[in-house]
Amino acid sequence: MKIFASTLLLLAALPASPVLAQTPCTPGTYAAPDGDFVVLAKLPTIPAPGLRYLFRDGRRGLTSDANAPLACGAGQVTVKGTAWQPVAFRETPATFDSVGTKMTGMLIEPPGAEAKRPLVVMVHGSERSSPIGGLYGYTMAAQGISVFVYDKRGTGGSEGEYTQNFELLAADAAHALEQARKMTAGRFGRAGFFGGSQGGWVAPLAATLTKADFVTVGFGLVASPIEEDREQMVSEVRAAGLGKDAEALVNRLSQATSGLLLSDFRTGYDALDAVRREMADKPWAATIEGEYSGAIARMSNDELKRIGRARFDNLELIWDYDAVGALRKLDTPLLWVLAGEDREAPIETTRAALLGLAKEGKPFDVYLFPGTDHGMFEFTTAADGSRSVTRITDGYLKLLGDWIKGDVRGTYGHAERLTPH
């Protein structure tokens, strides 16, 4: 989790047909007769005329991929010989004010009239890209949910400065929900938040600032950014099979670097030097990253005093944020979905905290998808241990939609429910 993330042109002709005879895909959401769907979206990183596709079951890719599982025609797509028709969402641009800043958003409503339709505000991760026109809002809307997406402050059409101050971002999310309620008056039932990655810090806090009927979180952390850094390094040394001594050493490194961060890089250098001396004869030390500690350890003290704060502490991050304390203030029903092998946001501390709070009586549902990395991605692993993501795991998107609608039933891919029914 960088201190959220939150993904066709198979030609509709016979294999021997020339490329020039193909029909380009059109961005939009296309539904199958049985209710399945696929979202096609234009992303800035994809050369025209290609689009990103995402199916409800998590299959993803580019329309230009030779093995894309759909073909594009005039105003429809074809999947396994069946025509899927476009979904006519009602999309309404919006602006709203938050803490003296003008924000931009978009309300996406499914077709038809439904006075009890759920309403969800999508709380972004740490990314700087706009969610408006992206994939994930439409995957919610395609499941019968009204969705409000908005540009994070300092990104897209929203004014202000980009920040990772959870308290300020929570205020923005709370104002977004208030705006969405006004726009859908008489057309929604329960209303709340979804937050992915960094949104897992922001969405629960936002729900303490305004009335929310639910909170959903995917691959977020119930830990501080300092704890995240430490857990990432522990995960790295465990993956490399380096043993308990290495774990203890990276724990001491995290403690030393946190001293610098919490003092605005004024103090803590003696403690960091002591850890550097311990690491000096460890060949693996040069490969340790964490969220920031590896980079800090490899910079000189003079460099850190001169540019450390500008490089590592320029986004108003609350390094020792009390994520458990924020959740203790929350009495709203909450769904938290964990990625079982999350390297970017390791789940050990988060899992224990959530299960402890649920045991205390908090209305929290916790699910885990094994074999998934950050973003709920399945992956392949190379000989050097590096991972290549393949798809979003089957069942994740449907679980989010069903839980928000209050209609969880059956199984969701390989998901494991960790809290009792």
Residue pairs with C-beta under 8 A, 6 or more apart in sequence:
1 125
1 126
1 197
1 198
1 219
1 220
1 221
1 228
1 291
1 344
1 345
1 374
2 126
2 198
2 291
2 344
3 126
3 164
3 198
3 225
3 228
3 291
3 292
3 315
3 317
4 124
4 125
4 126
4 127
4 196
4 197
4 198
4 199
5 125
5 126
5 127
5 196
5 197
5 374
5 375
6 124
6 125
6 127
6 136
6 196
6 197
6 218
6 375
7 52
7 54
7 60
7 135
7 136
7 375
7 392
8 25
8 40
8 50
8 51
8 52
8 53
8 61
8 62
8 63
8 64
8 65
8 68
8 70
8 72
9 22
9 24
9 25
9 49
9 50
9 51
9 62
9 63
9 64
9 68
9 72
10 63
10 65
10 66
10 67
10 68
10 69
10 70
10 71
10 72
11 17
11 19
11 21
11 22
11 23
11 71
11 72
12 22
12 23
12 71
12 72
12 73
12 78
13 21
13 22
13 71
22 72
23 72
23 73
23 74
24 49
24 72
25 40
25 49
25 51
25 63
25 72
25 77
26 40
26 72
26 75
26 86
27 40
27 41
27 42
27 51
27 133
28 39
28 40
28 86
28 87
29 37
29 38
29 39
29 40
29 86
29 87
29 89
29 138
29 141
29 142
30 37
30 38
30 40
30 76
30 77
30 84
30 85
30 86
30 87
31 37
31 84
31 85
31 86
31 87
31 142
32 79
32 82
32 84
33 82
36 55
36 56
36 57
36 84
37 55
37 56
37 84
37 87
37 139
37 142
38 53
38 54
38 55
38 56
38 70
38 77
38 79
38 84
39 53
39 54
39 135
39 138
39 139
39 142
40 51
40 52
40 53
40 63
40 77
41 51
41 52
41 54
41 133
41 134
41 135
41 138
42 51
42 52
42 133
43 51
43 52
43 134
44 129
46 52
46 62
50 62
50 63
50 64
51 62
51 63
52 60
52 61
52 62
52 63
52 135
53 59
53 60
53 61
53 62
53 63
53 68
53 70
54 60
54 135
54 139
54 392
55 69
56 139
56 142
56 143
56 397
56 398
57 394
57 395
57 397
57 398
58 376
58 378
58 391
58 392
58 393
58 394
58 395
58 396
58 397
58 413
59 69
59 391
59 392
60 391
60 392
61 67
61 68
62 68
63 70
63 72
69 79
69 80
70 77
70 78
70 79
70 84
71 77
71 78
71 79
72 78
73 83
75 86
76 83
76 84
76 85
76 86
77 83
77 84
78 84
87 110
87 111
87 141
87 142
88 111
89 108
89 109
89 110
89 111
89 138
89 141
90 107
90 108
90 109
90 110
90 111
91 106
91 107
91 108
91 109
92 106
92 107
92 109
92 183
93 104
93 105
93 106
94 104
94 105
94 106
94 107
94 148
94 150
94 179
94 180
94 183
95 102
95 103
95 104
95 105
96 102
96 103
96 105
96 150
96 175
96 176
96 178
96 179
97 103
97 175
98 153
98 171
98 172
98 175
98 176
99 168
99 171
99 172
99 175
101 153
101 158
101 159
101 160
101 172
102 158
102 159
103 150
103 151
103 153
103 158
103 159
103 160
103 172
103 175
103 176
104 132
104 150
104 151
104 156
104 157
104 158
105 132
105 148
105 149
105 150
105 151
105 176
105 179
105 180
106 132
106 133
106 137
106 148
106 149
106 150
107 146
107 147
107 148
107 180
107 183
107 184
108 137
108 138
108 141
108 146
108 147
108 148
108 149
109 117
109 141
109 146
109 147
109 184
109 187
110 117
110 141
110 142
110 144
110 145
110 146
113 187
114 144
114 187
115 186
115 187
115 188
115 189
116 188
116 189
117 144
117 145
117 146
117 187
117 188
117 189
118 144
118 145
118 146
118 188
118 189
118 190
118 191
118 192
118 404
118 405
118 406
119 145
119 146
119 147
119 148
119 180
119 181
119 184
119 188
119 189
119 190
119 191
119 192
120 140
120 145
120 146
120 147
120 148
120 191
120 192
120 193
120 194
120 216
120 404
121 147
121 148
121 149
121 150
121 173
121 176
121 177
121 180
121 191
121 192
121 193
121 194
122 131
122 136
122 137
122 140
122 147
122 148
122 149
122 150
122 194
123 169
123 173
123 193
123 194
123 195
123 196
123 199
123 202
123 203
123 206
124 131
124 152
124 195
124 196
124 198
124 199
125 195
125 196
125 197
125 198
125 199
126 164
126 197
126 198
127 152
128 152
128 154
128 155
128 162
129 155
129 156
130 151
130 155
130 156
130 157
131 137
131 149
131 150
131 151
132 149
132 150
132 151
132 156
132 157
134 149
136 196
137 147
137 149
138 147
139 397
139 401
140 147
140 194
140 400
140 401
140 404
141 147
143 397
143 398
143 401
143 402
143 405
144 401
144 405
145 401
145 404
145 405
146 180
146 184
146 187
146 188
148 176
148 177
148 179
148 180
148 183
150 158
150 172
150 176
151 157
151 158
152 158
152 162
152 169
152 172
153 159
153 160
153 161
153 162
153 163
153 168
153 169
153 172
154 160
154 161
154 162
154 163
155 162
162 315
163 169
163 315
163 316
164 198
164 315
164 316
164 317
165 315
165 316
165 317
165 318
166 201
166 202
166 205
166 318
166 321
167 205
167 318
168 316
169 202
169 206
170 202
170 203
170 205
170 206
170 208
170 209
171 206
171 209
173 193
173 195
173 202
173 203
173 206
174 206
174 209
174 210
175 210
177 191
177 192
177 193
177 206
177 210
177 212
178 210
180 191
181 188
181 191
190 213
190 214
190 404
190 406
191 211
191 212
191 213
192 207
192 212
192 213
192 214
192 215
192 216
192 332
192 404
193 199
193 203
193 206
193 207
193 212
193 214
193 215
193 216
194 203
194 215
194 216
194 217
194 218
194 400
194 404
195 201
195 202
195 203
195 204
195 215
195 216
195 217
195 218
195 220
196 217
196 218
196 219
196 220
196 375
197 218
197 219
197 220
197 344
197 345
197 374
197 375
198 220
199 217
199 220
200 217
200 218
200 219
200 220
200 221
200 222
200 336
201 220
201 221
201 321
201 323
201 326
203 215
203 216
203 217
203 220
204 215
204 217
204 326
204 327
204 330
204 334
205 326
206 212
207 215
207 330
207 332
208 326
208 329
208 330
212 332
213 332
213 333
214 332
214 333
214 334
214 335
214 403
214 404
215 330
215 332
215 333
215 334
215 335
216 334
216 335
216 336
216 337
216 400
216 403
216 404
217 334
217 335
217 336
217 337
218 337
218 376
218 396
218 400
219 337
219 338
219 339
219 342
219 345
219 374
219 375
219 376
220 336
220 345
220 350
221 227
221 228
221 323
221 345
221 349
221 350
222 323
222 324
222 327
222 336
222 349
222 350
222 353
222 354
223 231
223 323
223 349
223 350
223 353
224 318
224 319
224 320
224 321
224 322
224 323
225 291
225 317
225 318
225 319
225 321
226 254
226 258
226 261
226 319
226 320
227 349
228 291
228 345
228 346
229 254
229 257
229 258
229 290
229 291
229 292
229 293
230 250
230 251
230 254
230 290
230 293
231 346
231 348
231 349
232 289
232 290
232 291
232 343
232 344
232 346
233 250
233 251
233 253
233 254
233 288
233 289
233 290
233 293
233 294
234 247
234 250
234 251
234 346
235 343
235 346
236 250
236 287
236 288
236 289
236 290
236 343
237 243
237 246
237 247
237 250
237 284
237 288
238 247
239 343
239 385
240 246
240 284
240 287
240 385
242 284
246 282
246 284
249 275
249 278
249 279
249 282
250 288
250 290
250 293
252 275
252 278
253 275
253 279
253 288
253 290
253 293
253 297
254 290
254 293
255 271
256 268
256 271
256 272
256 274
256 275
257 268
257 272
257 292
257 293
257 296
257 297
258 319
258 320
259 267
259 268
259 271
259 272
260 267
260 268
260 269
260 272
260 296
260 304
260 308
261 292
261 312
261 313
261 319
262 319
262 320
264 309
264 313
265 304
265 305
265 308
265 309
265 313
269 301
269 304
269 305
272 296
272 297
272 301
273 301
275 297
276 297
279 285
279 297
285 297
286 298
287 294
288 294
288 297
289 295
292 312
295 312
296 304
296 308
296 312
299 308
313 319
323 353
324 353
324 357
327 334
327 353
327 354
327 357
327 362
327 364
328 357
328 362
330 362
331 362
331 363
332 363
333 363
333 364
333 365
334 362
334 363
334 364
334 365
335 364
335 365
335 366
335 367
335 399
335 400
335 403
336 350
336 354
336 364
336 365
336 366
336 367
337 366
337 367
337 368
337 369
337 376
337 396
337 399
337 400
337 415
338 347
338 350
338 351
338 366
338 367
338 368
338 369
338 418
339 345
339 347
339 368
339 369
339 372
339 373
339 374
339 375
339 376
339 377
340 347
340 368
340 369
340 370
340 371
340 372
341 370
341 371
341 372
341 373
342 372
342 373
342 374
343 373
343 374
343 387
344 373
344 374
345 374
347 368
351 366
351 368
351 418
354 364
354 366
354 418
355 366
355 418
355 419
357 364
358 364
358 365
358 366
358 419
364 419
365 403
365 417
365 419
366 417
366 418
366 419
367 399
367 412
367 415
367 416
367 417
367 418
368 415
368 416
368 418
369 376
369 393
369 395
369 396
369 413
369 414
369 415
369 416
370 414
370 416
371 378
371 393
371 414
372 378
372 379
372 393
373 379
373 387
373 389
375 389
375 392
376 392
376 393
376 396
377 389
377 390
377 391
377 392
377 393
378 389
378 390
378 391
378 392
378 393
379 387
379 388
379 389
379 390
380 387
380 388
380 390
381 387
382 388
393 413
393 414
394 412
394 413
394 414
395 411
395 412
395 413
395 414
395 415
396 412
396 413
396 415
398 412
399 408
399 412
399 415
402 408
402 409
402 412
